[in-house]
Amino acid sequence: MAARRNPQSREAWTRLSDDALLKVRLCDLPLRLEESWVAGLIEQVKHELLAKGLRVNPHFWLSEEWFSPQGVPGVAVPFYLAHPRLIRLERHQMLEAEGATRKSCLKLLRHEVGHAVEHAFRLHRRRSWQKHFGRSSQPYPEFYCPNPSSRRYVLHLDYWYAQAHPDEDFAETFAEWLTPRSNWKSRYKGWPALKKLAYLDELMSEVADTKPVFRSRARPEHLPRLRQTLGEYYAHKHERFEGMDSHVYDADLRRLFSASASRAAPTAAAFLTRTRVRIRHQVARCTGRHEYAIDLVLSEMIARCRKLKLRAIVPTDQLINDLAVLVSARSVEFVYQRREWHAM
């Protein structure tokens, strides 16, 4: 008689240490999206589509990150969201886990479904679509510096993401339109972005109750096909945030700190190390930027302060606020010079 399988063996990997877990291949993780907390949110977004009369039925699968491939009306979801143990590892490795809260996950799902709808109906090929959003064939930029005060784009995800590319502009506009009780007509009253929302509302009425052009159920980069280990995955992810030439900080650091202060004054490196978490949280909260990128900027600043032998002589609160402004400016360069752009 065949031995009964231990029902707890499937969860044995969750008790591994971080070091041991990093040696596990992605394809060996026993994860099922339909058994995760994200499944309920996916169903919610599908109901939102039906409520709008859209017959597109996007499919979802686990992969390395969020994306919706060209020609596929579906959405890849980051594997770490499928289990609390992996969310903890992601936070330990990257200081945050994108989409790990109900609110942020719903925002990302609606955004990705916007891409899926665009792909399903080939909307980017319409001249009216191009008139409002631009050409989808336009290359993604290596980096860009968004204009936070612009009213030409909706504000949905962080980083003023609608400004990144015409495809992202559409996906962000779609997400705002799809969100229940978004009150987009009043929220964006007087904004040029309202014209895009009104156009999208009209366009969705046109494609409602029609069959999508693309109905592929392909799952590119599906988790069971990914042979890399978690350690290799995070090594690659860290490479995206490799630092810029750290000498670019010198003039700003000399303005905030002193090279001739008394030895009784704390070193700038020690001050930054002590206030690092506070500054990081303050910048992330005010700008929405990735905490890992912010932390790397702080690491490079600490190294330069140590090299330049700077000391802190300004009252703490004032200096922290000045540093937060500096880190905000530098981290936006840092993020947008390193982001790998694709239909997220």
C-alpha positions in Angstrom: 0.0 0.0 0.0 1.4 3.4 -0.9 2.5 5.5 2.0 0.3 8.5 2.8 1.8 11.9 2.1 2.4 14.1 5.1 0.0 17.0 4.7 2.6 19.3 6.4 5.5 18.4 4.0 4.2 20.8 1.4 4.7 23.6 3.9 8.2 22.4 5.1 9.9 25.0 3.0 8.2 27.9 4.9 10.3 26.9 8.0 13.7 27.3 6.2 16.0 30.0 7.2 16.5 32.9 4.7 19.9 31.5 3.7 18.4 28.1 3.0 15.4 29.5 1.2 17.6 31.5 -1.1 19.0 28.2 -2.4 15.5 27.0 -3.5 14.7 27.3 -7.2 11.6 29.3 -8.1 10.1 26.4 -10.0 10.4 24.3 -6.9 8.2 26.6 -4.8 4.8 24.8 -4.3 2.7 27.9 -4.9 -0.8 28.1 -6.3 -2.2 31.6 -7.1 -5.8 30.4 -6.7 -5.0 29.3 -3.1 -3.5 32.7 -2.1 -5.1 35.8 -0.7 -4.6 37.5 -4.1 -7.2 35.2 -5.7 -10.1 37.0 -3.9 -8.8 40.4 -5.2 -8.5 39.0 -8.8 -12.2 37.9 -8.6 -13.1 41.4 -7.4 -11.4 43.1 -10.3 -13.1 40.6 -12.7 -16.4 41.6 -11.3 -15.5 45.2 -11.8 -14.9 44.5 -15.5 -18.2 42.7 -15.8 -20.0 45.6 -14.1 -18.6 47.9 -16.9 -19.9 45.5 -19.5 -16.5 44.3 -20.7 -16.4 40.7 -21.9 -12.6 40.3 -21.7 -11.7 37.6 -19.2 -8.0 38.1 -18.3 -6.1 35.2 -16.9 -3.5 35.4 -14.2 -0.3 33.4 -13.4 2.7 33.6 -11.1 6.0 34.9 -12.4 8.9 37.0 -11.3 7.1 40.4 -11.4 4.0 42.3 -12.5 3.6 42.5 -16.3 1.2 41.9 -19.2 2.8 40.7 -22.4 2.0 42.1 -25.8 -0.6 40.0 -27.5 -1.7 38.3 -24.3 -4.8 39.5 -22.5 -3.5 38.3 -19.2 -1.4 39.3 -16.1 1.6 37.9 -14.4 1.7 38.3 -10.6 4.9 38.3 -8.5 5.4 34.9 -6.9 6.2 36.3 -3.5 2.6 37.5 -3.1 1.4 33.9 -3.0 2.7 33.2 0.5 3.4 35.3 3.7 6.8 33.6 4.1 7.9 35.0 0.7 6.5 38.4 1.4 8.7 38.5 4.5 11.7 37.5 2.4 11.0 40.1 -0.2 10.7 42.8 2.5 14.0 41.6 4.0 15.8 41.7 0.7 14.2 44.8 -0.8 12.9 46.6 2.3 9.3 46.5 0.9 7.0 44.1 -1.0 5.2 45.8 -3.9 1.5 44.9 -3.8 1.6 43.2 -0.4 -1.4 45.1 1.0 -5.0 44.8 -0.2 -5.1 48.5 -1.3 -1.8 48.4 -3.2 -2.5 45.0 -4.8 -5.9 46.2 -6.1 -4.2 49.2 -7.6 -1.7 47.1 -9.4 -4.2 44.6 -10.6 -6.4 47.3 -12.1 -3.4 48.8 -13.8 -2.3 45.4 -15.2 -5.8 44.6 -16.4 -5.7 47.9 -18.3 -2.7 46.5 -20.2 -4.6 43.3 -20.8 -7.6 45.1 -22.1 -5.4 47.2 -24.4 -3.8 43.9 -25.7 -7.2 42.1 -26.0 -8.7 44.7 -28.3 -5.5 46.1 -29.9 -6.6 49.5 -28.8 -3.2 51.1 -29.3 -3.6 50.7 -33.1 -6.5 53.1 -33.2 -5.7 56.6 -34.3 -8.0 58.1 -31.6 -6.1 56.1 -29.0 -2.8 57.5 -30.3 -4.2 61.0 -30.4 -4.9 60.9 -26.7 -2.0 58.7 -25.4 0.7 58.7 -28.0 2.2 55.8 -30.0 2.6 52.5 -28.2 5.6 51.8 -30.4 7.5 54.6 -28.8 10.6 53.1 -26.9 10.5 53.1 -23.2 13.0 55.7 -21.9 16.2 54.6 -20.1 15.2 57.2 -17.4 12.9 60.1 -17.0 12.2 62.8 -14.5 8.4 63.1 -14.0 6.7 66.4 -13.4 4.8 66.0 -10.2 2.7 69.1 -10.8 1.4 68.0 -14.3 -2.3 67.7 -14.7 -2.1 66.0 -18.0 -2.0 62.5 -16.4 -4.0 60.7 -13.7 -2.5 59.9 -10.3 -3.0 56.2 -9.6 0.2 54.4 -8.9 3.2 56.0 -7.2 6.1 57.6 -9.2 3.7 59.5 -11.4 3.8 56.3 -13.4 1.4 57.5 -16.1 4.1 59.8 -17.4 6.5 56.9 -18.2 5.1 55.8 -21.6 1.8 56.0 -23.6 1.0 52.4 -22.6 1.4 53.3 -19.0 -0.7 56.4 -19.5 -3.5 54.3 -20.8 -3.2 51.6 -18.1 -3.2 54.2 -15.4 -6.2 56.1 -16.9 -8.0 52.7 -17.2 -7.3 51.9 -13.6 -8.7 55.2 -12.4 -11.8 54.6 -14.6 -12.3 51.1 -13.4 -12.0 51.8 -9.7 -15.4 51.8 -8.0 -16.5 55.1 -6.6 -13.4 56.8 -8.0 -15.5 59.9 -8.8 -13.0 60.7 -11.6 -15.3 63.3 -13.2 -15.2 65.5 -10.2 -11.7 64.5 -9.0 -10.1 65.5 -12.3 -12.4 68.4 -13.1 -10.4 71.1 -14.9 -7.5 68.8 -15.6 -6.4 68.0 -19.2 -6.3 64.3 -17.9 -10.1 64.5 -17.8 -10.3 64.4 -21.6 -8.4 61.1 -21.6 -10.8 59.7 -19.0 -13.8 60.8 -21.0 -12.4 59.3 -24.2 -11.6 56.0 -22.4 -15.2 55.9 -21.0 -16.5 56.3 -24.6 -14.0 53.7 -25.9 -15.0 51.1 -23.3 -18.7 51.6 -24.2 -17.8 50.9 -27.8 -15.9 47.7 -27.1 -18.3 46.5 -24.3 -20.2 43.3 -25.2 -17.8 42.6 -28.1 -15.4 39.7 -28.3 -11.7 40.5 -27.8 -9.4 40.2 -30.9 -6.7 38.3 -28.8 -7.8 35.5 -26.6 -4.5 33.7 -26.0 -4.1 31.9 -22.7 -0.3 31.9 -22.9 1.6 32.3 -19.6 5.1 33.7 -20.5 7.7 33.2 -17.7 5.4 31.0 -15.7 6.8 30.2 -12.3 7.1 26.4 -12.9 9.5 27.2 -15.8 11.8 29.5 -13.9 15.0 27.5 -13.0 16.9 30.3 -11.1 17.2 30.2 -7.3 15.7 32.8 -5.1 19.3 33.9 -4.4 19.9 34.5 -8.1 16.6 36.2 -8.4 17.5 38.7 -5.7 21.0 39.2 -7.0 19.6 40.3 -10.3 17.0 42.5 -8.7 19.7 44.2 -6.6 21.7 44.9 -9.8 18.9 47.0 -11.1 19.6 49.5 -8.3 23.4 49.7 -8.7 24.7 53.0 -7.6 25.5 56.0 -9.7 28.9 57.7 -9.4 28.9 58.6 -5.7 31.0 61.7 -6.3 27.9 63.5 -7.5 26.8 63.8 -3.9 30.0 65.7 -2.8 28.8 69.3 -3.4 25.5 68.8 -1.6 27.1 67.0 1.3 29.6 69.7 1.8 26.8 72.2 1.9 25.0 70.3 4.6 28.0 69.1 6.6 31.3 70.6 7.6 34.9 69.4 7.0 36.3 71.8 9.5 34.0 71.4 12.5 35.3 70.5 16.0 36.0 66.8 16.7 33.3 67.2 19.3 30.7 67.3 16.6 29.4 63.9 15.5 30.6 62.6 12.1 28.3 63.0 9.2 28.5 59.3 8.5 27.5 58.5 12.1 24.6 61.0 12.0 23.3 59.6 8.7 23.6 56.0 10.0 21.7 56.9 13.1 18.9 58.7 11.2 18.9 56.5 8.2 15.6 54.6 8.8 13.8 57.8 9.8 15.0 59.6 6.6 14.2 56.6 4.4 10.6 56.3 5.7 10.1 60.1 5.5 11.2 60.2 1.8 9.3 57.0 0.9 6.1 58.3 2.6 6.3 61.7 0.8 7.4 60.6 -2.6 6.2 57.0 -3.0 9.7 56.0 -4.2 11.1 52.5 -3.6 12.7 52.2 -0.2 15.5 50.0 -1.5 16.6 52.7 -3.9 16.4 55.3 -1.2 18.4 53.2 1.1 21.1 52.7 -1.5 21.4 56.4 -2.0 21.8 56.8 1.7 24.5 54.1 1.7 26.5 56.0 -0.9 26.1 59.3 0.9 27.4 57.7 4.1 30.4 56.3 2.3 31.1 59.7 0.8 30.7 61.5 4.1 33.2 59.1 5.6 35.7 59.6 2.7 35.3 63.4 2.9 35.6 63.4 6.8 32.5 65.5 7.2 30.8 66.4 10.5 27.3 67.4 11.5 26.9 70.8 13.1 23.3 71.8 12.3 20.4 71.0 14.7 19.0 67.5 14.1 15.5 68.2 12.9 16.6 70.9 10.4 19.4 68.7 9.1 17.1 65.7 8.7 14.6 67.8 6.7 17.4 69.1 4.4 18.7 65.6 3.9 15.2 64.3 3.1 14.9 66.9 0.3 18.3 66.0 -1.0 17.6 62.2 -0.9 14.3 62.8 -2.6 16.0 64.6 -5.5 18.8 62.0 -5.8 16.6 59.0 -5.5 14.4 60.0 -8.4 17.5 60.1 -10.6 18.6 56.8 -9.1 15.3 55.0 -9.8 14.6 56.3 -13.3 18.2 55.7 -14.5 17.9 52.0 -13.5 14.4 50.9 -14.1 13.9 48.2 -16.7 10.9 49.5 -18.6 8.3 47.2 -20.1 4.6 46.9 -20.0 4.3 46.5 -16.3 
